[in-house]
Amino acid sequence: MRVVAALGGNALLRRGQPMTAENQRANVAVAARALAPIALAHDLILTHGNGPQVGLLALQNAAYHPDELYPLDILDAETEGMIGYLLEQELGNLLPLDRRLATLLTQIRVDPRDPAFDNPTKPIGPIYNREAADRLAAEKGWRMAPDGASFRRVVPSPQPLEIVELGVIESLARAGVLVVCAGGGGIPVAEQADGSFAGVEAVIDKDFAGALLATALHADAFLMLTDVDAVYADWDTPSSWPIRRASPDTLAERAFAAGSMGPKVEAACRFVRAGGGFAAIGSLADAGAMLREEAGTIVAKSAVLEWGTAPLLGAAAG
Amino acid sequence: MRVVAALGGNALLRRGQPMTAENQRANVAVAARALAPIALAHDLILTHGNGPQVGLLALQNAAYHPDELYPLDILDAETEGMIGYLLEQELGNLLPLDRRLATLLTQIRVDPRDPAFDNPTKPIGPIYNREAADRLAAEKGWRMAPDGASFRRVVPSPQPLEIVELGVIESLARAGVLVVCAGGGGIPVAEQADGSFAGVEAVIDKDFAGALLATALHADAFLMLTDVDAVYADWDTPSSWPIRRASPDTLAERAFAAGSMGPKVEAACRFVRAGGGFAAIGSLADAGAMLREEAGTIVAKSAVLEWGTAPLLGAAAG
């Protein structure tokens, strides 16, 4: 089976945890233990989020030289290096010596006319007071939005259209190489007036990037691994209940939280509607069971709606 | 022809230049214009230094959280992402749309018993006063060495033994993919007591890593591209004169500056002695002419010593 697995950024650096190298490596090691059995039995292509990490790099950058900030595309590339290296090393340590692994820098093309560019919604980087926010908006043309009593920069989240390195990823995957790629939703690039490509100040949703990757690679399964055991209907209400199986059409009738489960459900539906085998959303520890369709929320084309048993412990966010 | 080219870190961020994203991109664009004609006519595998960039990340890290410093292997991985992305994008913009490019995270195995570990010599990261230097030495077990009136951390520079991702690099190169890899000398990793691999706090000389890469890939030519037009005999003396061609044996009779040309000459000799075609050391702008053996210093097995004409302008360091 060809499996594309997407690791949430929060699986790599838990909410509230100090952002140290030791914590990241320990979390990556946990993820590697969950993924190694899948890698042993299947062709695995691994992608991951980078929210906490790109935020950390932006903070480090601002602390050292607030007037020489690096653009998001370069920070994204740095996090693809950092996280990809840790994943490749920890997974490699659990696999036979002759299993080849590769971490590929990945650019993803977006449309410069994507309506998201008129409506930046994704907060990134440090928090500023009003004075600093106004100055940065004037100096750099950044869009700033309130965040509590402070302000943060917001950037667009355009749709991913094409994975620039897809041909290379495909040929490596076909040769049985475990490929880590499209980290952080990929580095967003757009065609310029002169036909060249350049990075853009945007963040691609990593679940949408994962769905594009899984679709383009004709994956049999697309796993989204997070810190919640399933998609819940009516999350945060007394009638909240886990969904075990559903079709895209059934899911389309319901609303899910825009910040977290919404994009995952949408990504699962995109993959399945584009002809993919099945998608599964659930917790990292259940990855193996999800691939057997025994855990998480399974999204498949003609699945009949099936509810889960009582919600598990530890479900922390919808 | 299969060509391995190594770009000096200073070709990407010139001495004294502010370390901004704009300057890096502009320098990478200059490098891409010098390399694109080679990539059009040959199979090109590209590697690069990361001295200024890893120093910048260490400074950013220390400015934000001096007590939560990331280890060198992770910073190396971040610079492989940052520089690799810029190189791949700028080169891709100058090549036909159907030419495939890939930037690969690259780990290089070193021997944990390498004598370099007893004698750290490579200064990295920020400058400290004596008090901070003593505290860091006690807290983290770092070796600190005087740097003028201040102190800097010094790390070992062990010999590169094996490129972990070599099989992947080889299969991509064979398929005509332009591969960017082994940036910054590669991420140094060593086998632990339990047989697993882990990153080590060390810096592999990027020219030695390049020589290993060129040798392992059976390259026809190994170009080391820097900001000096040739290797000079008796550098910094009135009799200083450029060497046009030489054999490894002839070069072995002379001494070259340990900080800059010494490792390049040694790397060229290693490649040629291991059966490689020829190595060339010279300035980035001459890359094409070096490949035709018409510029730079050419090192080949049975070359007869040949002196250059009058030294060119702009030779800034030996």
Chai-1 contact restraints between the chains, C-beta under 6 A:
chainA,res_idxA,chainB,res_idxB,connection_type,confidence,min_distance_angstrom,max_distance_angstrom,comment,restraint_id
A,T20,B,E68,contact,1.0,0.0,6.0,A-B,restraint_1
A,A21,B,Y70,contact,1.0,0.0,6.0,A-B,restraint_2
A,A21,B,P71,contact,1.0,0.0,6.0,A-B,restraint_3
A,A21,B,I74,contact,1.0,0.0,6.0,A-B,restraint_4
A,L59,B,Y64,contact,1.0,0.0,6.0,A-B,restraint_5
A,Q60,B,Q60,contact,1.0,0.0,6.0,A-B,restraint_6
A,Q60,B,N61,contact,1.0,0.0,6.0,A-B,restraint_7
A,Q60,B,Y64,contact,1.0,0.0,6.0,A-B,restraint_8
A,N61,B,Q60,contact,1.0,0.0,6.0,A-B,restraint_9
A,A63,B,A63,contact,1.0,0.0,6.0,A-B,restraint_10
A,A63,B,Y64,contact,1.0,0.0,6.0,A-B,restraint_11
A,Y64,B,L59,contact,1.0,0.0,6.0,A-B,restraint_12
A,Y64,B,Q60,contact,1.0,0.0,6.0,A-B,restraint_13
A,Y64,B,A63,contact,1.0,0.0,6.0,A-B,restraint_14
A,E68,B,T20,contact,1.0,0.0,6.0,A-B,restraint_15
A,Y70,B,A21,contact,1.0,0.0,6.0,A-B,restraint_16
A,P71,B,A21,contact,1.0,0.0,6.0,A-B,restraint_17
A,I74,B,A21,contact,1.0,0.0,6.0,A-B,restraint_18
A,I74,B,M82,contact,1.0,0.0,6.0,A-B,restraint_19
A,A77,B,G81,contact,1.0,0.0,6.0,A-B,restraint_20
A,A77,B,M82,contact,1.0,0.0,6.0,A-B,restraint_21
A,A77,B,Y85,contact,1.0,0.0,6.0,A-B,restraint_22
A,E78,B,E78,contact,1.0,0.0,6.0,A-B,restraint_23
A,E78,B,G81,contact,1.0,0.0,6.0,A-B,restraint_24
A,E78,B,M82,contact,1.0,0.0,6.0,A-B,restraint_25
A,E80,B,G81,contact,1.0,0.0,6.0,A-B,restraint_26
A,G81,B,A77,contact,1.0,0.0,6.0,A-B,restraint_27
A,G81,B,E78,contact,1.0,0.0,6.0,A-B,restraint_28
A,G81,B,E80,contact,1.0,0.0,6.0,A-B,restraint_29
A,G81,B,G81,contact,1.0,0.0,6.0,A-B,restraint_30
A,M82,B,I74,contact,1.0,0.0,6.0,A-B,restraint_31
A,M82,B,A77,contact,1.0,0.0,6.0,A-B,restraint_32
A,M82,B,E78,contact,1.0,0.0,6.0,A-B,restraint_33
A,G84,B,L105,contact,1.0,0.0,6.0,A-B,restraint_34
A,Y85,B,A77,contact,1.0,0.0,6.0,A-B,restraint_35
A,Y85,B,L105,contact,1.0,0.0,6.0,A-B,restraint_36
A,N93,B,S196,contact,1.0,0.0,6.0,A-B,restraint_37
A,R100,B,G167,contact,1.0,0.0,6.0,A-B,restraint_38
A,R100,B,V168,contact,1.0,0.0,6.0,A-B,restraint_39
A,A102,B,L104,contact,1.0,0.0,6.0,A-B,restraint_40
A,A102,B,V168,contact,1.0,0.0,6.0,A-B,restraint_41
A,T103,B,L105,contact,1.0,0.0,6.0,A-B,restraint_42
A,L104,B,A102,contact,1.0,0.0,6.0,A-B,restraint_43
A,L105,B,G84,contact,1.0,0.0,6.0,A-B,restraint_44
A,L105,B,Y85,contact,1.0,0.0,6.0,A-B,restraint_45
A,L105,B,T103,contact,1.0,0.0,6.0,A-B,restraint_46
A,G167,B,R100,contact,1.0,0.0,6.0,A-B,restraint_47
A,V168,B,R100,contact,1.0,0.0,6.0,A-B,restraint_48
A,V168,B,A102,contact,1.0,0.0,6.0,A-B,restraint_49
A,V168,B,V177,contact,1.0,0.0,6.0,A-B,restraint_50
A,V177,B,V168,contact,1.0,0.0,6.0,A-B,restraint_51
A,S196,B,N93,contact,1.0,0.0,6.0,A-B,restraint_52
